[in-house]
Amino acid sequence: MNRFCYTGLGVRNKNTDLSILILVCIVFIVLVLTGGAAYYALSGNRASFSDTDNSLVISTVFIFEHDNKPLSTFVTLCYPATKRSAVFDIPGNIGRILKKIDRVDRIDTVYDGQSPDDFISEIENLLAIDISYLMIFDLPTLEKTVDLLDGVTVSIPQAITIYDGKDSILFPAGRTVLDGDKMREYISYENEEGDIELPRQRRERFFTGFLKRLSEKNSFLKKPELTAILNGLLRTNMSQRTRTELFDEFAKIDADRIAVQTIGGNFREVSGKQLLFPFYDGSLVKDIVRQTLAALTREGAFSSSGRVITVEILNGTNVAGLAGRTAELIRVFGYDVIKIGNATDGNYDKTEIIDHTRQKAEVQIFADIIRCENIKTDASEIGSENDMQTYEYKADLTLIIGKDFNGRFTKKS
């Protein structure tokens, strides 16, 4: 049975229509006899979010499709109780042993836009979560959706000029509103020469803008005529009611605080293809998801401040390049590493974390990433006048790597 069958889509024959008609009549009779109490029991995955536990994390996958393959795949985790959300970007070139074909290949090899179960299952196994809801847009329907939303605003770090063979399209630096046509060019072109951002990064910027625009236009999209249009553009496993309620939850999220997390790993060639194999055989990805869920469901000062936590990483050993490799690990968890260097002493036996913020809960989340128990608090005054006068900006956290760090965790003595 296909878990992700689409509502309102598919081919029907006469026998199917007759069966559906009979089923509808039976349901109607039952509802009349029971006063409507059986309706929700017969609705399956159409149950209202309000009828479920509000503490549950709502998991949704958005797929932007091009030439019958995912151009981008984003998994959103939304936690209504704290009104927070997180996004994971799933590259199509992730290398895995794919269950359906029993060989190592790109994860999008098993993608079928009309029957996406195998692809979704691979993502679920990668992230160690269950995915409840699905939305698929191919580029033409995404273009129409963006126009329906009156454009999507993205922040472009450096001006980009795209030549489509006939004309040139300029994307100026700064906050830019993309209509459907410009959106399509912005997320689909692959010429990286002179481009400060990779195509993946552009698509991530667009997606966060897209989520924000869905939030801003939530009331507008509830109008019957707009709902009908959107129903015709979207491929989904949700009923209209469930989709409306999901968008209501998105509308409560501060989209400006959503950071897209990517899957880090090493590239290896397999059968002539460059595949991305996640770090530590995929265990790091699962750690990141667990870390993210902990952050979503925990009240903390960092999250309420709406800023990304900054980290300074210093190598307190004689192992060359250890700080840089550790920075790659820490960035994957969504932290902003603003400084990499060597400690004044290269003989640290134990790794330590210096907290410049005094936000114990969030510091502990960071420490759990590498299983570090050696946490110290900076005794100096936070945000002191002296810092402002010398234009010195301290990172929120300083990580000093000791000899007990094996590249992933600290070892207990």
C-alpha positions as CSV (number, residue, x, y, z in Angstrom):
1,M,0.0,0.0,0.0
2,N,1.3,3.4,-1.0
3,R,1.5,5.6,2.2
4,F,1.9,8.8,0.1
5,C,-1.0,8.5,-2.3
6,Y,-2.1,11.9,-3.5
7,T,-5.5,13.4,-2.7
8,G,-7.5,14.4,-5.7
9,L,-5.1,12.7,-8.1
10,G,-5.0,9.4,-10.0
11,V,-6.9,7.5,-12.7
12,R,-10.3,6.0,-12.1
13,N,-12.4,3.5,-14.0
14,K,-16.2,3.0,-13.8
15,N,-16.0,0.2,-11.3
16,T,-13.8,2.4,-9.0
17,D,-16.4,5.2,-9.3
18,L,-19.2,2.8,-8.4
19,S,-17.3,1.5,-5.4
20,I,-16.6,5.0,-4.2
21,L,-20.3,5.9,-4.6
22,I,-21.4,2.9,-2.6
23,L,-18.8,3.7,0.0
24,V,-19.9,7.3,0.3
25,C,-23.5,6.2,0.7
26,I,-22.5,3.8,3.5
27,V,-20.5,6.5,5.3
28,F,-23.4,8.9,5.0
29,I,-25.8,6.4,6.5
30,V,-23.4,5.7,9.4
31,L,-23.0,9.4,10.0
32,V,-26.7,10.0,10.2
33,L,-27.2,7.1,12.5
34,T,-24.4,8.1,14.9
35,G,-24.9,11.8,14.8
36,G,-21.7,12.3,12.9
37,A,-19.5,10.7,15.7
38,A,-17.9,8.3,13.3
39,Y,-16.6,10.9,10.8
40,Y,-13.2,11.4,12.3
41,A,-12.6,7.7,12.7
42,L,-13.2,7.3,9.0
43,S,-11.0,10.2,8.0
44,G,-7.6,8.4,8.3
45,N,-4.7,10.9,7.8
46,R,-7.2,13.7,7.5
47,A,-7.4,14.1,11.2
48,S,-7.2,17.7,12.5
49,F,-4.0,18.8,14.2
50,S,-6.3,20.2,16.9
51,D,-7.4,16.6,17.6
52,T,-3.8,15.4,18.1
53,D,-1.2,15.9,20.8
54,N,0.1,19.4,20.4
55,S,3.5,18.4,21.7
56,L,4.1,16.2,18.6
57,V,6.7,17.3,16.0
58,I,5.1,17.7,12.6
59,S,7.3,16.4,9.9
60,T,6.8,17.4,6.2
61,V,8.8,16.9,3.1
62,F,8.8,19.4,0.3
63,I,10.1,18.3,-3.1
64,F,10.9,20.7,-5.9
65,E,10.9,18.5,-9.0
66,H,12.7,19.0,-12.3
67,D,12.7,16.5,-15.2
68,N,11.0,14.0,-13.0
69,K,13.8,14.1,-10.4
70,P,14.1,16.1,-7.2
71,L,15.9,19.4,-7.8
72,S,15.7,20.0,-4.0
73,T,14.2,18.0,-1.1
74,F,13.6,19.8,2.2
75,V,12.3,18.1,5.4
76,T,10.7,20.5,7.8
77,L,10.2,19.7,11.5
78,C,7.6,21.9,13.1
79,Y,7.0,21.9,16.9
80,P,3.7,23.7,17.6
81,A,4.2,23.7,21.4
82,T,7.2,26.1,21.1
83,K,6.3,27.5,17.7
84,R,9.7,26.6,16.3
85,S,10.8,24.8,13.1
86,A,13.9,23.3,11.6
87,V,14.7,22.4,8.0
88,F,17.0,19.7,6.6
89,D,18.2,19.9,3.0
90,I,18.5,16.3,1.5
91,P,20.9,16.3,-1.5
92,G,20.0,13.9,-4.2
93,N,23.5,12.7,-4.6
94,I,23.7,11.1,-1.1
95,G,25.2,7.6,-1.4
96,R,23.4,4.8,0.3
97,I,22.7,1.1,-0.1
98,L,19.2,1.5,-1.6
99,K,16.8,-1.2,-0.4
100,K,14.7,-1.2,-3.6
101,I,17.6,-1.9,-6.0
102,D,20.0,-3.6,-3.5
103,R,23.1,-1.6,-4.4
104,V,24.9,1.6,-3.6
105,D,23.7,4.6,-5.6
106,R,22.3,8.1,-5.3
107,I,19.4,8.4,-3.0
108,D,17.3,10.0,-5.8
109,T,17.7,6.9,-8.0
110,V,14.6,5.4,-6.4
111,Y,12.6,8.6,-6.8
112,D,9.2,8.2,-8.5
113,G,7.1,11.3,-8.4
114,Q,3.8,9.4,-8.7
115,S,4.8,6.8,-6.1
116,P,7.4,8.3,-3.8
117,D,7.3,5.7,-1.0
118,D,10.7,4.3,-1.6
119,F,12.4,7.7,-1.8
120,I,10.6,8.9,1.4
121,S,11.6,5.6,3.2
122,E,15.2,6.2,2.4
123,I,15.0,9.7,3.8
124,E,13.3,8.4,7.0
125,N,16.1,5.9,7.5
126,L,18.7,8.5,6.9
127,L,17.3,10.9,9.5
128,A,15.8,8.3,11.8
129,I,12.4,10.0,11.8
130,D,8.9,9.3,10.4
131,I,7.6,11.7,7.8
132,S,3.9,12.4,7.9
133,Y,3.2,14.8,5.1
134,L,4.4,15.3,1.5
135,M,4.2,18.2,-0.9
136,I,5.6,18.1,-4.5
137,F,5.9,21.0,-6.9
138,D,7.5,20.6,-10.3
139,L,9.1,23.8,-11.6
140,P,6.1,24.9,-13.7
141,T,3.6,24.6,-10.8
142,L,6.1,26.1,-8.4
143,E,6.4,29.0,-10.7
144,K,2.7,29.5,-10.7
145,T,2.6,29.1,-6.9
146,V,5.2,31.8,-6.5
147,D,3.1,34.1,-8.7
148,L,0.0,33.2,-6.7
149,L,1.9,34.4,-3.6
150,D,2.9,37.7,-5.3
151,G,6.5,36.7,-5.3
152,V,9.0,35.4,-2.7
153,T,11.7,37.6,-1.1
154,V,15.2,36.2,-0.8
155,S,18.4,37.8,0.5
156,I,21.1,37.6,-2.2
157,P,24.7,38.2,-0.9
158,Q,26.2,39.2,-4.2
159,A,24.7,40.4,-7.5
160,I,24.2,37.6,-10.1
161,T,23.7,37.9,-13.8
162,I,22.3,34.9,-15.7
163,Y,22.3,34.4,-19.4
164,D,19.5,32.2,-20.7
165,G,20.7,32.2,-24.3
166,K,18.7,35.2,-25.3
167,D,18.5,37.7,-22.5
168,S,20.4,38.4,-19.3
169,I,18.6,38.4,-15.9
170,L,20.1,40.5,-13.1
171,F,19.6,39.5,-9.5
172,P,20.9,42.4,-7.5
173,A,22.5,42.0,-4.1
174,G,20.2,42.5,-1.1
175,R,16.6,41.6,-0.5
176,T,15.0,40.8,-3.8
177,V,11.5,39.8,-4.6
178,L,11.4,36.9,-7.2
179,D,8.4,36.4,-9.3
180,G,7.7,32.9,-10.7
181,D,9.9,33.3,-13.8
182,K,12.9,34.7,-12.0
183,M,12.5,32.1,-9.2
184,R,12.8,29.4,-11.8
185,E,16.1,30.8,-13.2
186,Y,17.5,31.5,-9.7
187,I,17.1,28.0,-8.3
188,S,17.7,26.0,-11.5
189,Y,20.8,27.4,-13.2
190,E,24.0,25.6,-12.5
191,N,26.7,28.0,-13.8
192,E,28.8,28.6,-10.7
193,E,31.5,30.7,-12.3
194,G,31.7,34.0,-10.5
195,D,28.8,33.0,-8.2
196,I,29.5,33.4,-4.5
197,E,26.8,30.8,-3.7
198,L,26.4,27.2,-4.8
199,P,23.1,26.2,-6.4
200,R,22.2,24.3,-3.2
201,Q,22.7,27.5,-1.2
202,R,20.5,29.5,-3.5
203,R,17.7,26.9,-3.3
204,E,18.0,26.9,0.5
205,R,17.6,30.7,0.5
206,F,14.6,30.4,-1.7
207,F,13.0,27.7,0.4
208,T,13.2,29.7,3.6
209,G,11.7,32.7,1.8
210,F,9.0,30.4,0.4
211,L,8.0,29.2,3.9
212,K,7.9,32.8,5.1
213,R,5.7,33.8,2.2
214,L,3.3,30.9,2.9
215,S,3.1,32.2,6.4
216,E,2.5,35.8,5.3
217,K,-0.2,34.8,2.8
218,N,-1.9,32.2,5.0
219,S,-5.2,34.0,5.4
220,F,-5.2,34.9,1.7
221,L,-4.7,31.3,0.7
222,K,-7.8,30.3,2.7
223,K,-10.1,32.0,0.3
224,P,-12.1,29.4,-1.6
225,E,-11.0,30.5,-5.1
226,L,-7.3,30.5,-4.0
227,T,-7.7,27.1,-2.3
228,A,-9.1,25.6,-5.5
229,I,-6.1,27.0,-7.5
230,L,-3.6,25.7,-5.0
231,N,-5.2,22.3,-4.9
232,G,-4.6,22.1,-8.7
233,L,-1.0,23.0,-8.4
234,L,0.1,20.8,-5.5
235,R,0.7,17.1,-5.3
236,T,0.2,16.0,-1.7
237,N,-0.9,13.2,0.5
238,M,-2.9,15.6,2.6
239,S,-6.6,16.6,2.5
240,Q,-7.4,20.2,2.0
241,R,-8.4,20.5,5.6
242,T,-5.1,19.0,6.9
243,R,-3.0,21.2,4.5
244,T,-4.9,24.3,5.7
245,E,-4.1,23.4,9.3
246,L,-0.5,22.6,8.5
247,F,-0.2,26.1,6.9
248,D,-1.8,27.5,10.1
249,E,1.1,25.9,12.1
250,F,3.7,27.3,9.6
251,A,2.1,30.8,10.1
252,K,3.0,30.7,13.8
253,I,6.7,30.1,13.1
254,D,9.2,32.9,12.9
255,A,10.6,32.0,9.5
256,D,13.5,34.5,9.9
257,R,14.9,32.2,12.6
258,I,14.8,29.0,10.5
259,A,18.3,27.8,9.6
260,V,18.5,25.1,6.9
261,Q,20.9,22.3,7.9
262,T,22.7,20.3,5.3
263,I,24.0,16.8,5.2
264,G,27.8,16.8,5.5
265,G,30.0,14.0,4.3
266,N,32.8,12.9,2.0
267,F,32.6,12.4,-1.8
268,R,33.6,9.1,-3.3
269,E,33.2,7.8,-6.9
270,V,31.0,4.8,-7.3
271,S,30.3,3.4,-10.8
272,G,31.4,6.6,-12.4
273,K,29.2,8.8,-10.1
274,Q,30.4,11.2,-7.4
275,L,28.3,10.3,-4.3
276,L,28.2,12.1,-1.0
277,F,28.6,9.7,1.9
278,P,27.5,11.2,5.2
279,F,30.1,11.4,8.0
280,Y,30.5,8.4,10.3
281,D,28.4,6.1,8.2
282,G,25.3,8.3,8.7
283,S,25.4,8.2,12.5
284,L,26.3,11.9,12.6
285,V,23.1,12.8,10.7
286,K,21.0,11.0,13.2
287,D,22.9,12.8,16.0
288,I,22.1,16.1,14.3
289,V,18.5,15.3,14.1
290,R,18.3,14.3,17.8
291,Q,20.1,17.5,18.6
292,T,17.7,19.6,16.5
293,L,14.7,18.0,18.1
294,A,16.1,18.7,21.5
295,A,16.5,22.4,20.6
296,L,13.0,22.6,19.1
297,T,11.4,21.2,22.2
298,R,13.4,23.0,24.8
299,E,12.8,26.5,26.0
300,G,16.1,28.4,26.0
301,A,17.5,31.9,25.9
302,F,19.4,31.4,22.6
303,S,16.3,30.3,20.8
304,S,14.2,33.2,22.1
305,S,16.9,35.7,21.1
306,G,16.6,34.5,17.5
307,R,20.3,34.5,16.8
308,V,22.7,31.8,15.7
309,I,25.2,30.6,18.3
310,T,28.8,31.6,17.4
311,V,31.8,29.3,18.3
312,E,35.5,29.8,18.5
313,I,37.6,26.6,18.0
314,L,41.2,26.3,19.3
315,N,43.5,23.4,18.9
316,G,45.1,22.5,22.2
317,T,47.0,19.5,20.8
318,N,49.9,19.0,18.4
319,V,47.6,17.3,15.8
320,A,47.8,19.5,12.7
321,G,44.5,20.6,11.2
322,L,42.3,19.3,14.1
323,A,40.6,22.6,14.7
324,G,39.6,22.9,11.0
325,R,38.2,19.4,10.9
326,T,36.3,19.9,14.1
327,A,34.9,23.2,12.7
328,E,33.3,21.2,9.8
329,L,31.7,18.9,12.3
330,I,30.3,21.8,14.4
331,R,29.0,23.7,11.4
332,V,26.9,20.7,10.3
333,F,25.0,21.1,13.6
334,G,24.0,24.7,12.6
335,Y,26.6,26.6,14.7
336,D,28.5,29.6,13.2
337,V,32.2,29.0,13.6
338,I,33.7,32.5,13.5
339,K,37.3,31.7,14.5
340,I,39.7,28.7,14.1
341,G,43.2,28.7,15.6
342,N,45.7,27.2,18.0
343,A,45.5,27.5,21.8
344,T,48.4,29.1,23.6
345,D,49.3,25.7,25.0
346,G,49.4,22.6,22.8
347,N,49.3,20.2,25.8
348,Y,45.6,20.3,26.8
349,D,44.8,16.8,28.2
350,K,41.1,17.5,28.4
351,T,38.8,19.2,26.0
352,E,37.0,22.2,27.5
353,I,34.2,24.5,26.6
354,I,34.3,28.1,27.8
355,D,30.9,29.7,28.1
356,H,30.8,33.5,27.4
357,T,27.0,33.7,27.7
358,R,26.0,31.9,31.0
359,Q,23.1,30.2,29.1
360,K,23.5,26.8,30.7
361,A,20.8,24.9,28.9
362,E,22.0,25.8,25.4
363,V,25.6,25.4,26.3
364,Q,24.8,21.9,27.5
365,I,23.2,21.1,24.2
366,F,26.4,22.1,22.5
367,A,28.5,20.1,24.9
368,D,26.4,17.0,24.3
369,I,27.5,17.0,20.6
370,I,31.0,16.0,21.5
371,R,30.1,14.5,24.9
372,C,32.2,17.1,26.7
373,E,31.7,17.4,30.5
374,N,34.4,20.0,31.1
375,I,32.5,23.3,30.9
376,K,33.8,26.6,32.3
377,T,32.2,30.0,32.6
378,D,34.1,33.1,31.4
379,A,34.6,35.3,34.5
380,S,34.8,38.5,32.5
381,E,31.8,40.7,32.2
382,I,29.8,39.8,29.1
383,G,29.4,42.6,26.6
384,S,31.7,44.9,28.6
385,E,32.4,48.5,27.7
386,N,36.0,47.5,27.0
387,D,34.9,45.0,24.3
388,M,32.9,47.7,22.6
389,Q,35.8,50.2,22.7
390,T,38.3,47.8,21.2
391,Y,35.7,46.4,18.7
392,E,36.4,42.9,20.0
393,Y,33.6,40.4,19.4
394,K,33.7,37.3,21.6
395,A,32.2,34.1,20.3
396,D,29.3,32.8,22.4
397,L,31.4,29.6,23.1
398,T,35.1,28.7,22.9
399,L,36.0,25.1,22.3
400,I,39.5,24.2,23.2
401,I,40.3,20.7,21.8
402,G,42.3,18.4,24.1
403,K,44.1,15.1,23.7
404,D,41.0,13.3,24.8
405,F,39.1,14.3,21.6
406,N,39.1,11.6,18.9
407,G,37.7,13.8,16.2
408,R,34.0,13.1,17.1
409,F,33.8,12.7,20.9
410,T,35.8,13.2,24.0
411,K,37.0,10.0,25.7
412,K,36.3,9.5,29.3
413,S,39.4,9.0,31.4
